[in-house]
Amino acid sequence: MNHVLRSTAVRVAAAACMAAAFAPHSAFGADCGLPAVKPESAGFSAQRLQKLDEAMQAAVEHKTLPGVVTVLARHGKVVDCRAAGYADVDSARPLQVDSIFRIFSMTKPIIGVAMMILYEDGKWRPWEPVEKYVPELAKLKVFAGTDSSGNMVLEDAKHPPTIGELMTHTAGFTMDSSATRRSTSSTSKPISLARRI
């Protein structure tokens, strides 16, 4: 894929992530915060979009998803925008186009797209060490087992983690859910970044 097409694809993905995560939605772009157009005027088939809507409704009916909001936009114009399913399954309250969502793990695609835009702009390279940008991550130790008393044994990492390893989730970082719970507990002090690493 040439640079122009790749760059366009990344920016379209970024726009789709941001629009899907944050824009209010309703049928065919009304109230989506962007001008709405007919699907054909943007190069889409209304019949094929109906299949998307049917698939989303089927996901709700088969209880794969409790509710879903979709938006399709091109060149700053909303082609299709809909809500299906429930905002609250227990009370059967329908999902609205302006429902507020608590979203988990959505920073990953947003940050991933942002990182790829920065990569295309030459701001970072995969082989660069993370410590170049986050000095607090210099001279990391890694788990090497436990001693006879059951205490952790740490040793120097074979190499500093790289940006590429972060992007592919191979840098060796884990999520310590017990530390996360302790850091968010109302009865304890937050755990610093230095203590976590």
N, CA, C and O of each residue as an XYZ file, in Angstrom:
788
protein
N       0.851     -1.173      0.000
C       0.000      0.000      0.000
C       0.892      1.230      0.000
O       1.804      1.337      0.820
N       0.639      2.150     -0.906
C       1.509      3.319     -0.960
C       1.237      4.260      0.211
O       0.236      4.120      0.914
N       2.145      5.223      0.412
C       2.081      6.104      1.579
C       0.760      6.883      1.648
O       0.180      7.007      2.726
N       0.279      7.405      0.521
C      -0.938      8.213      0.516
C      -2.137      7.356      0.913
O      -2.950      7.768      1.740
N      -2.248      6.154      0.319
C      -3.369      5.277      0.659
C      -3.297      4.840      2.114
O      -4.315      4.833      2.807
N      -2.097      4.471      2.593
C      -1.939      4.029      3.979
C      -2.298      5.161      4.930
O      -2.999      4.951      5.919
N      -1.819      6.349      4.629
C      -2.107      7.506      5.468
C      -3.608      7.778      5.505
O      -4.170      8.050      6.566
N      -4.247      7.702      4.348
C      -5.695      7.913      4.289
C      -6.416      6.839      5.082
O      -7.355      7.143      5.817
N      -5.993      5.586      4.947
C      -6.632      4.489      5.677
C      -6.507      4.681      7.179
O      -7.465      4.449      7.917
N      -5.340      5.102      7.636
C      -5.136      5.319      9.066
C      -6.027      6.454      9.551
O      -6.639      6.352     10.614
N      -6.102      7.517      8.793
C      -6.932      8.649      9.224
C      -8.421      8.297      9.189
O      -9.176      8.750     10.049
N      -8.855      7.501      8.215
C     -10.244      7.046      8.178
C     -10.524      6.174      9.397
O     -11.575      6.303     10.025
N      -9.582      5.281      9.736
C      -9.760      4.440     10.922
C      -9.830      5.289     12.176
O     -10.638      5.020     13.065
N      -8.989      6.311     12.257
C      -9.006      7.204     13.422
C     -10.349      7.905     13.521
O     -10.935      7.983     14.600
N     -10.833      8.412     12.406
C     -12.114      9.108     12.417
C     -13.238      8.161     12.810
O     -14.137      8.539     13.562
N     -13.191      6.935     12.306
C     -14.226      5.964     12.639
C     -14.197      5.618     14.117
O     -15.249      5.541     14.751
N     -12.999      5.406     14.683
C     -12.882      5.114     16.123
C     -13.434      6.262     16.942
O     -14.228      6.056     17.860
N     -13.015      7.469     16.611
C     -13.464      8.619     17.386
C     -14.969      8.816     17.223
O     -15.671      9.066     18.203
N     -15.464      8.703     15.998
C     -16.894      8.903     15.779
C     -17.699      7.831     16.491
O     -18.711      8.128     17.127
N     -17.255      6.586     16.386
C     -17.989      5.497     17.020
C     -17.971      5.622     18.527
O     -18.955      5.290     19.189
N     -16.876      6.093     19.075
C     -16.762      6.167     20.524
C     -17.458      7.383     21.115
O     -17.970      7.306     22.232
N     -17.493      8.502     20.402
C     -17.912      9.730     21.044
C     -19.113     10.438     20.424
O     -19.734     11.268     21.089
N     -19.458     10.140     19.181
C     -20.524     10.916     18.544
C     -21.898     10.399     18.929
O     -22.078      9.186     19.036
N     -22.885     11.280     19.143
C     -24.258     10.820     19.304
C     -24.778     10.343     17.947
O     -24.363     10.849     16.905
N     -25.694      9.362     17.966
C     -26.083      8.723     16.717
C     -27.595      8.658     16.552
O     -28.336      8.596     17.533
N     -28.035      8.672     15.322
C     -29.415      8.388     14.970
C     -29.456      8.006     13.503
O     -28.431      8.034     12.822
N     -30.636      7.649     13.014
C     -30.741      7.113     11.669
C     -30.268      8.102     10.604
O     -30.608      9.284     10.646
N     -29.503      7.617      9.677
C     -29.005      8.348      8.519
C     -28.381      9.687      8.861
O     -28.535     10.646      8.105
N     -27.687      9.772      9.971
C     -26.843     10.917     10.249
C     -27.489     12.079     10.958
O     -26.791     13.021     11.333
N     -28.785     12.055     11.158
C     -29.411     13.176     11.863
C     -28.855     13.235     13.281
O     -28.698     12.201     13.929
N     -28.557     14.440     13.766
C     -28.068     14.654     15.124
C     -26.720     13.994     15.410
O     -26.397     13.735     16.569
N     -25.944     13.723     14.392
C     -24.628     13.118     14.605
C     -23.521     14.153     14.686
O     -22.354     13.792     14.843
N     -23.850     15.396     14.586
C     -22.840     16.435     14.683
C     -22.113     16.720     13.381
O     -21.248     17.596     13.342
N     -22.438     16.010     12.325
C     -21.844     16.210     11.008
C     -22.959     16.259      9.971
O     -24.040     15.719     10.202
N     -22.711     16.897      8.839
C     -23.735     16.904      7.791
C     -24.040     15.478      7.318
O     -23.138     14.652      7.183
N     -25.317     15.205      7.072
C     -25.740     13.881      6.612
C     -25.961     13.893      5.104
O     -26.410     14.886      4.532
N     -25.632     12.759      4.473
C     -25.838     12.623      3.027
C     -26.460     11.264      2.740
O     -26.398     10.351      3.564
N     -27.055     11.144      1.574
C     -27.585      9.847      1.151
C     -26.413      8.919      0.860
O     -25.381      9.370      0.362
N     -26.554      7.639      1.161
C     -25.439      6.705      0.968
C     -24.834      6.728     -0.433
O     -23.612      6.711     -0.581
N     -25.683      6.767     -1.465
C     -25.182      6.718     -2.842
C     -24.304      7.920     -3.182
O     -23.374      7.800     -3.980
N     -24.588      9.077     -2.584
C     -23.796     10.269     -2.889
C     -22.390     10.178     -2.308
O     -21.504     10.939     -2.696
N     -22.187      9.249     -1.382
C     -20.861      9.060     -0.785
C     -20.213      7.753     -1.249
O     -19.176      7.347     -0.725
N     -20.830      7.101     -2.232
C     -20.241      5.884     -2.782
C     -20.644      4.607     -2.063
O     -19.962      3.589     -2.182
N     -21.751      4.648     -1.314
C     -22.222      3.460     -0.600
C     -23.575      3.034     -1.151
O     -24.292      3.822     -1.768
N     -23.901      1.785     -0.917
C     -25.182      1.236     -1.338
C     -26.130      1.204     -0.140
O     -25.808      0.635      0.902
N     -27.305      1.823     -0.301
C     -28.301      1.803      0.773
C     -28.729      0.368      1.071
O     -28.992      0.030      2.225
N     -28.801     -0.479      0.042
C     -29.181     -1.876      0.250
C     -28.137     -2.612      1.087
O     -28.491     -3.398      1.966
N     -26.858     -2.366      0.822
C     -25.798     -3.023      1.598
C     -25.774     -2.501      3.030
O     -25.509     -3.256      3.965
N     -26.051     -1.199      3.203
C     -26.108     -0.643      4.558
C     -27.249     -1.263      5.349
O     -27.154     -1.419      6.567
N     -28.332     -1.619      4.655
C     -29.437     -2.303      5.324
C     -28.954     -3.629      5.914
O     -29.411     -4.035      6.982
N     -28.040     -4.298      5.227
C     -27.479     -5.556      5.743
C     -26.678     -5.318      7.023
O     -26.721     -6.132      7.946
N     -25.943     -4.192      7.078
C     -25.224     -3.838      8.296
C     -26.205     -3.641      9.446
O     -26.001     -4.154     10.546
N     -27.275     -2.888      9.176
C     -28.275     -2.641     10.209
C     -28.929     -3.956     10.662
O     -29.156     -4.159     11.854
N     -29.225     -4.834      9.718
C     -29.817     -6.135     10.053
C     -28.855     -6.973     10.899
O     -29.278     -7.657     11.831
N     -27.560     -6.918     10.571
C     -26.559     -7.678     11.334
C     -26.451     -7.156     12.766
O     -26.319     -7.942     13.705
N     -26.507     -5.846     12.934
C     -26.437     -5.272     14.279
C     -27.681     -5.636     15.079
O     -27.589     -5.971     16.260
N     -28.848     -5.571     14.433
C     -30.086     -5.946     15.111
C     -30.059     -7.429     15.476
O     -30.515     -7.808     16.555
N     -29.530     -8.269     14.588
C     -29.429     -9.707     14.876
C     -28.507     -9.961     16.065
O     -28.779    -10.841     16.881
N     -27.425     -9.200     16.168
C     -26.511     -9.351     17.308
C     -27.230     -9.041     18.616
O     -26.979     -9.684     19.635
N     -28.116     -8.063     18.587
C     -28.907     -7.734     19.779
C     -29.917     -8.848     20.055
O     -30.046     -9.305     21.190
N     -30.626     -9.280     19.022
C     -31.652    -10.314     19.200
C     -31.069    -11.643     19.672
O     -31.708    -12.356     20.445
N     -29.858    -11.986     19.214
C     -29.204    -13.226     19.639
C     -28.431    -13.060     20.947
O     -27.754    -13.978     21.409
N     -28.549    -11.864     21.533
C     -27.901    -11.537     22.810
C     -26.378    -11.619     22.750
O     -25.717    -11.873     23.757
N     -25.832    -11.399     21.551
C     -24.385    -11.269     21.409
C     -23.947     -9.931     21.976
O     -22.891     -9.821     22.600
N     -24.773     -8.912     21.752
C     -24.536     -7.565     22.279
C     -25.828     -7.066     22.910
O     -26.909     -7.331     22.383
N     -25.739     -6.345     24.037
C     -26.960     -5.770     24.604
C     -27.463     -4.589     23.783
O     -28.669     -4.363     23.681
N     -26.545     -3.847     23.206
C     -26.903     -2.704     22.391
C     -25.700     -2.281     21.572
O     -24.558     -2.585     21.918
N     -25.966     -1.581     20.489
C     -24.877     -1.158     19.615
C     -25.267      0.138     18.912
O     -26.420      0.338     18.529
N     -24.282      1.004     18.754
C     -24.458      2.241     18.000
C     -23.437      2.209     16.870
O     -22.257      1.948     17.106
N     -23.878      2.472     15.655
C     -22.960      2.482     14.512
C     -23.032      3.831     13.815
O     -24.066      4.499     13.810
N     -21.911      4.208     13.232
C     -21.859      5.412     12.410
C     -20.905      5.139     11.250
O     -19.830      4.569     11.439
N     -21.298      5.540     10.082
C     -20.465      5.419      8.895
C     -20.364      6.809      8.279
O     -21.381      7.421      7.952
N     -19.150      7.303      8.122
C     -18.945      8.641      7.582
C     -17.848      8.606      6.529
O     -16.940      7.775      6.576
N     -17.953      9.528      5.579
C     -16.913      9.669      4.565
C     -16.774     11.153      4.236
O     -17.763     11.847      3.998
N     -15.541     11.620      4.226
C     -15.236     13.012      3.880
C     -16.034     14.004      4.729
O     -16.524     15.015      4.224
N     -16.156     13.700      6.030
C     -16.828     14.617      6.940
C     -18.340     14.626      6.859
O     -18.987     15.475      7.472
N     -18.916     13.692      6.111
C     -20.365     13.604      5.977
C     -20.828     12.244      6.494
O     -20.235     11.215      6.171
N     -21.895     12.248      7.300
C     -22.432     11.016      7.869
C     -23.332     10.345      6.843
O     -24.261     10.957      6.316
N     -23.045      9.081      6.569
C     -23.802      8.294      5.615
C     -24.892      7.499      6.330
O     -26.019      7.403      5.845
N     -24.550      6.931      7.482
C     -25.511      6.114      8.216
C     -25.163      6.188      9.691
O     -23.988      6.191     10.058
N     -26.182      6.246     10.536
C     -25.966      6.428     11.956
C     -27.182      5.870     12.682
O     -28.289      6.380     12.509
N     -26.993      4.812     13.505
C     -28.150      4.161     14.126
C     -27.817      3.594     15.504
O     -26.657      3.370     15.849
N     -28.873      3.374     16.272
C     -28.766      2.691     17.559
C     -29.710      1.500     17.542
O     -30.803      1.574     16.980
N     -29.284      0.398     18.160
C     -30.126     -0.793     18.281
C     -29.885     -1.411     19.652
O     -28.777     -1.349     20.184
N     -30.919     -2.001     20.212
C     -30.747     -2.705     21.478
C     -31.078     -1.847     22.683
O     -31.894     -0.929     22.618
N     -30.411     -2.178     23.798
C     -30.786     -1.617     25.079
C     -29.642     -0.881     25.772
O     -28.489     -1.310     25.739
N     -29.995      0.236     26.397
C     -29.056      0.934     27.269
C     -29.004      0.217     28.607
O     -27.965      0.193     29.266
N     -30.139     -0.372     29.012
C     -30.232     -1.156     30.247
C     -31.072     -2.384     29.947
O     -32.281     -2.283     29.736
N     -30.435     -3.533     29.929
C     -31.116     -4.781     29.574
C     -32.172     -5.136     30.610
O     -33.279     -5.538     30.252
N     -31.838     -4.990     31.915
C     -32.764     -5.393     32.975
C     -34.100     -4.666     32.896
O     -35.152     -5.271     33.099
N     -34.061     -3.369     32.601
C     -35.310     -2.600     32.525
C     -35.825     -2.491     31.084
O     -36.871     -1.887     30.843
N     -35.093     -3.072     30.132
C     -35.440     -3.022     28.706
C     -35.526     -1.582     28.205
O     -36.316     -1.272     27.313
N     -34.703     -0.706     28.790
C     -34.659      0.685     28.339
C     -33.892      0.736     27.016
O     -32.730      0.332     26.964
N     -34.520      1.221     25.957
C     -33.859      1.218     24.647
C     -32.615      2.111     24.618
O     -32.551      3.138     25.294
N     -31.661      1.706     23.845
C     -30.468      2.512     23.617
C     -30.868      3.701     22.757
O     -31.545      3.547     21.740
N     -30.442      4.889     23.175
C     -30.750      6.106     22.428
C     -29.514      6.546     21.651
O     -28.398      6.107     21.929
N     -29.729      7.400     20.696
C     -28.608      7.881     19.890
C     -27.646      8.730     20.698
O     -26.488      8.886     20.309
N     -28.100      9.281     21.815
C     -27.231     10.103     22.649
C     -26.913      9.441     23.989
O     -26.527     10.121     24.940
N     -27.073      8.118     24.067
C     -26.737      7.401     25.302
C     -25.257      7.575     25.621
O     -24.413      7.651     24.729
N     -24.972      7.635     26.899
C     -23.586      7.751     27.352
C     -23.102      6.357     27.715
O     -23.790      5.618     28.419
N     -21.912      5.996     27.231
C     -21.344      4.679     27.449
C     -20.149      4.752     28.385
O     -19.360      5.695     28.328
N     -20.023      3.763     29.234
C     -18.785      3.577     29.971
C     -18.002      2.557     29.143
O     -18.396      1.396     29.041
N     -16.911      2.993     28.566
C     -16.174      2.118     27.672
C     -14.851      1.703     28.313
O     -14.163      2.517     28.928
N     -14.512      0.436     28.161
C     -13.276     -0.114     28.681
C     -12.389     -0.528     27.514
O     -12.873     -0.996     26.484
N     -11.110     -0.349     27.690
C     -10.108     -0.771     26.711
C     -10.269     -0.095     25.356
O      -9.756     -0.599     24.357
N     -10.950      1.004     25.302
C     -11.073      1.714     24.026
C      -9.921      2.685     23.811
O      -9.785      3.256     22.729
N      -9.091      2.874     24.831
C      -7.919      3.711     24.610
C      -6.953      3.014     23.662
O      -6.200      3.674     22.945
N      -6.969      1.680     23.652
C      -6.028      0.944     22.797
C      -6.204      1.286     21.320
O      -5.224      1.663     20.678
N      -7.409      1.172     20.748
C      -7.519      1.521     19.324
C      -7.287      3.000     19.055
O      -6.718      3.358     18.023
N      -7.715      3.857     19.960
C      -7.534      5.290     19.741
C      -6.050      5.648     19.798
O      -5.542      6.352     18.926
N      -5.359      5.159     20.827
C      -3.925      5.422     20.944
C      -3.174      4.738     19.800
O      -2.215      5.294     19.264
N      -3.613      3.524     19.426
C      -2.970      2.821     18.318
C      -3.031      3.617     17.030
O      -2.033      3.724     16.316
N      -4.193      4.176     16.726
C      -4.339      4.986     15.513
C      -3.487      6.243     15.623
O      -2.810      6.625     14.668
N      -3.519      6.889     16.793
C      -2.706      8.097     16.984
C      -1.220      7.784     16.813
O      -0.485      8.553     16.194
N      -0.784      6.653     17.364
C       0.623      6.252     17.227
C       0.992      6.006     15.772
O       2.091      6.364     15.349
N       0.101      5.407     15.003
C       0.397      5.152     13.598
C       0.469      6.453     12.804
O       1.269      6.563     11.875
N      -0.355      7.438     13.155
C      -0.259      8.744     12.505
C       1.096      9.367     12.830
O       1.759      9.909     11.945
N       1.511      9.292     14.103
C       2.821      9.822     14.487
C       3.952      9.062     13.798
O       4.963      9.657     13.425
N       3.783      7.748     13.627
C       4.781      6.941     12.920
C       4.921      7.422     11.475
O       6.030      7.605     10.973
N       3.774      7.622     10.815
C       3.817      8.090      9.431
C       4.461      9.465      9.314
O       5.056      9.795      8.288
N       4.339     10.262     10.370
C       4.949     11.591     10.381
C       6.412     11.538     10.817
O       7.054     12.580     10.955
N       6.947     10.329     11.037
C       8.359     10.168     11.380
C       8.714     10.523     12.813
O       9.879     10.796     13.102
N       7.743     10.527     13.718
C       7.985     10.928     15.104
C       8.566      9.815     15.966
O       9.155     10.093     17.010
N       8.414      8.562     15.550
C       8.989      7.435     16.293
C       9.242      6.281     15.335
O       8.687      6.230     14.238
N      10.085      5.361     15.769
C      10.389      4.155     14.997
C      10.275      2.943     15.915
O      10.553      3.056     17.108
N       9.875      1.791     15.392
C       9.623      0.616     16.230
C      10.819      0.148     17.055
O      10.636     -0.393     18.146
N      12.032      0.344     16.558
C      13.216     -0.165     17.254
C      13.716      0.769     18.347
O      14.651      0.425     19.069
N      13.112      1.942     18.479
C      13.567      2.882     19.498
C      13.163      2.406     20.892
O      12.069      1.868     21.066
N      14.037      2.598     21.892
C      13.678      2.201     23.252
C      12.600      3.126     23.824
O      12.593      4.328     23.560
N      11.702      2.550     24.600
C      10.628      3.318     25.222
C      11.198      4.425     26.099
O      10.629      5.513     26.185
N      12.337      4.140     26.759
C      12.928      5.112     27.687
C      13.310      6.427     27.002
O      13.491      7.441     27.677
N      13.434      6.424     25.684
C      13.715      7.661     24.962
C      12.583      8.667     25.171
O      12.821      9.873     25.226
N      11.353      8.167     25.289
C      10.179      9.007     25.439
C       9.634      9.015     26.863
O       8.998      9.981     27.285
N       9.886      7.938     27.600
C       9.438      7.829     28.995
C      10.655      7.435     29.829
O      10.876      6.249     30.073
N      11.449      8.418     30.271
C      12.697      8.122     30.985
C      12.494      7.283     32.250
O      13.413      6.590     32.689
N      11.297      7.344     32.835
C      11.009      6.546     34.035
C      11.092      5.044     33.768
O      11.192      4.258     34.710
N      11.053      4.642     32.524
C      11.112      3.221     32.176
C      12.530      2.757     31.824
O      12.709      1.677     31.261
N      13.528      3.566     32.151
C      14.926      3.171     31.919
C      15.358      2.178     32.994
O      14.859      2.207     34.119
N      16.286      1.307     32.633
C      16.899      0.355     33.566
C      15.880     -0.517     34.286
O      15.947     -0.686     35.504
N      14.943     -1.065     33.533
C      13.933     -1.940     34.119
C      14.542     -3.273     34.529
O      15.492     -3.756     33.914
N      13.986     -3.844     35.561
C      14.330     -5.194     36.005
C      13.209     -6.124     35.558
O      12.072     -5.691     35.372
N      13.534     -7.395     35.388
C      12.528     -8.382     35.009
C      12.505     -9.509     36.036
O      13.498     -9.762     36.718
N      11.381    -10.170     36.138
C      11.187    -11.277     37.066
C      12.026    -12.470     36.613
O      11.965    -12.876     35.452
N      12.803    -13.022     37.531
C      13.657    -14.174     37.202
C      13.350    -15.380     38.072
O      14.089    -16.365     38.053
N      12.282    -15.313     38.825
C      11.910    -16.422     39.694
C      11.808    -15.964     41.138
O      11.710    -14.773     41.434
N      11.833    -16.953     42.031
C      11.767    -16.648     43.459
C      12.930    -17.323     44.169
O      13.473    -18.325     43.703
N      13.301    -16.745     45.314
C      14.367    -17.362     46.107
C      13.756    -18.392     47.057
O      12.551    -18.638     47.018
N      14.584    -18.989     47.904
C      14.115    -20.054     48.798
C      13.073    -19.559     49.801
O      12.323    -20.363     50.354
N      13.019    -18.260     50.041
C      12.019    -17.693     50.960
C      10.741    -17.286     50.239
O       9.794    -16.816     50.870
N      10.706    -17.462     48.931
C       9.523    -17.097     48.158
C       9.504    -15.656     47.696
O       8.504    -15.192     47.149
N      10.607    -14.936     47.911
C      10.686    -13.549     47.464
C      11.057    -13.491     45.988
O      11.768    -14.356     45.477
N      10.567    -12.459     45.316
C      10.883    -12.288     43.895
C      12.362    -12.022     43.694
O      12.991    -11.292     44.461
N      12.904    -12.625     42.651
C      14.275    -12.344     42.230
C      14.168    -11.571     40.917
O      13.520    -12.019     39.971
N      14.809    -10.412     40.874
C      14.783     -9.575     39.686
C      16.170     -9.508     39.077
O      17.177     -9.604     39.779
N      16.211     -9.343     37.757
C      17.495     -9.172     37.064
C      17.317     -8.136     35.966
O      16.198     -7.794     35.585
N      18.443     -7.646     35.467
C      18.392     -6.664     34.385
C      17.740     -7.286     33.151
O      17.933     -8.466     32.857
N      16.973     -6.476     32.442
C      16.377     -6.941     31.190
C      17.480     -7.154     30.161
O      18.509     -6.480     30.205
N      17.270     -8.087     29.235
C      18.278     -8.355     28.193
C      18.431     -7.164     27.264
O      19.516     -6.916     26.739
N      17.350     -6.428     27.060
C      17.397     -5.181     26.301
C      16.234     -4.312     26.767
O      15.230     -4.822     27.262
N      16.373     -2.997     26.606
C      15.254     -2.139     26.999
C      14.054     -2.393     26.090
O      14.232     -2.645     24.899
N      12.835     -2.331     26.628
C      11.668     -2.528     25.764
C      11.607     -1.438     24.690
O      11.964     -0.284     24.927
N      11.148     -1.836     23.517
C      11.076     -0.905     22.381
C       9.634     -0.460     22.145
O       8.686     -1.065     22.646
N       9.499      0.605     21.375
C       8.165      1.080     21.006
C       7.431     -0.014     20.227
O       6.237     -0.233     20.435
N       8.143     -0.697     19.333
C       7.529     -1.779     18.563
C       6.997     -2.877     19.465
O       5.929     -3.433     19.209
N       7.742     -3.191     20.524
C       7.276     -4.208     21.467
C       6.043     -3.726     22.225
O       5.132     -4.510     22.490
N       6.008     -2.459     22.572
C       4.798     -1.923     23.212
C       3.605     -2.037     22.275
O       2.516     -2.434     22.690
N       3.812     -1.691     21.019
C       2.713     -1.697     20.052
C       2.202     -3.110     19.769
O       1.043     -3.281     19.391
N       3.045     -4.114     19.946
C       2.634     -5.499     19.685
C       2.394     -6.277     20.979
O       2.238     -7.498     20.953
N       2.367     -5.580     22.094
C       2.116     -6.194     23.411
C       3.117     -7.299     23.731
O       2.761     -8.317     24.324
N       4.377     -7.091     23.334
C       5.423     -8.083     23.608
C       6.555     -7.495     24.441
O       7.651     -8.054     24.477
N       6.301     -6.367     25.113
C       7.338     -5.707     25.914
C       7.486     -6.319     27.302
O       8.407     -5.966     28.038
N       6.586     -7.234     27.668
C       6.696     -7.899     28.958
C       5.912     -7.253     30.082
O       6.012     -7.686     31.230
N       5.136     -6.230     29.778
C       4.326     -5.592     30.822
C       3.052     -6.402     31.033
O       2.457     -6.911     30.082
N       2.648     -6.510     32.283
C       1.396     -7.184     32.601
C       0.519     -6.228     33.380
O       0.972     -5.185     33.851
N      -0.728     -6.596     33.506
C      -1.628     -5.790     34.324
C      -1.764     -6.487     35.654
O      -2.291     -7.596     35.733
N      -1.293     -5.843     36.693
C      -1.403     -6.390     38.038
C      -2.723     -5.922     38.615
O      -2.817     -4.824     39.164
N      -3.752     -6.764     38.488
C      -5.083     -6.342     38.918
C      -5.146     -6.093     40.415
O      -5.917     -5.243     40.860
N      -4.354     -6.810     41.205
C      -4.386     -6.567     42.652
C      -3.811     -5.193     42.963
O      -4.322     -4.495     43.839
N      -2.745     -4.789     42.253
C      -2.183     -3.455     42.457
C      -3.162     -2.397     41.996
O      -3.274     -1.335     42.609
N      -3.883     -2.687     40.899
C      -4.870     -1.736     40.407
C      -5.973     -1.567     41.435
O      -6.388     -0.443     41.721
N      -6.458     -2.682     41.999
C      -7.499     -2.580     43.019
C      -7.004     -1.793     44.225
O      -7.724     -0.948     44.757
N      -5.758     -2.074     44.663
C      -5.216     -1.352     45.816
C      -5.101      0.133     45.509
O      -5.379      0.971     46.366
N      -4.689      0.461     44.283
C      -4.459      1.871     43.958
C      -5.759      2.648     43.841
O      -5.761      3.870     43.988
N      -6.870      1.957     43.577
C      -8.143      2.661     43.436
C      -9.017      2.522     44.665
O     -10.117      3.074     44.702
N      -8.556      1.798     45.670
C      -9.328      1.623     46.894
C      -9.392      2.940     47.657
O      -8.419      3.693     47.705
N     -10.546      3.205     48.248
C     -10.700      4.456     48.999
C      -9.914      4.432     50.302
O      -9.709      5.478     50.917
N      -9.473      3.259     50.729
C      -8.758      3.177     52.007
C      -7.248      3.139     51.844
O      -6.530      3.035     52.839
N      -6.753      3.218     50.630
C      -5.307      3.168     50.434
C      -4.844      4.324     49.576
O      -5.627      4.961     48.871
N      -3.552      4.578     49.655
C      -2.955      5.626     48.834
C      -2.688      5.080     47.439
O      -2.428      3.886     47.288
N      -2.746      5.926     46.418
C      -2.428      5.466     45.065
C      -0.989      4.957     44.969
O      -0.092      5.471     45.637
N      -0.785      3.946     44.134
C       0.540      3.387     43.920
C       1.208      4.178     42.804
O       0.627      4.357     41.733
N       2.416      4.649     43.047
C       3.120      5.457     42.049
C       3.581      4.608     40.878
O       3.676      3.384     40.979
N       3.867      5.271     39.764
C       4.388      4.577     38.594
C       5.700      3.886     38.932
O       5.923      2.747     38.521
N       6.576      4.566     39.680
C       7.852      3.973     40.041
C       7.667      2.702     40.854
O       8.401      1.733     40.663
N       6.692      2.697     41.761
C       6.461      1.485     42.572
C       5.899      0.352     41.742
O       6.227     -0.811     41.975
N       5.043      0.681     40.764
C       4.461     -0.348     39.922
C       5.518     -1.037     39.064
O       5.403     -2.230     38.780
N       6.548     -0.295     38.648
C       7.552     -0.888     37.779
C       8.766     -1.265     38.581
O       9.735     -1.785     38.028
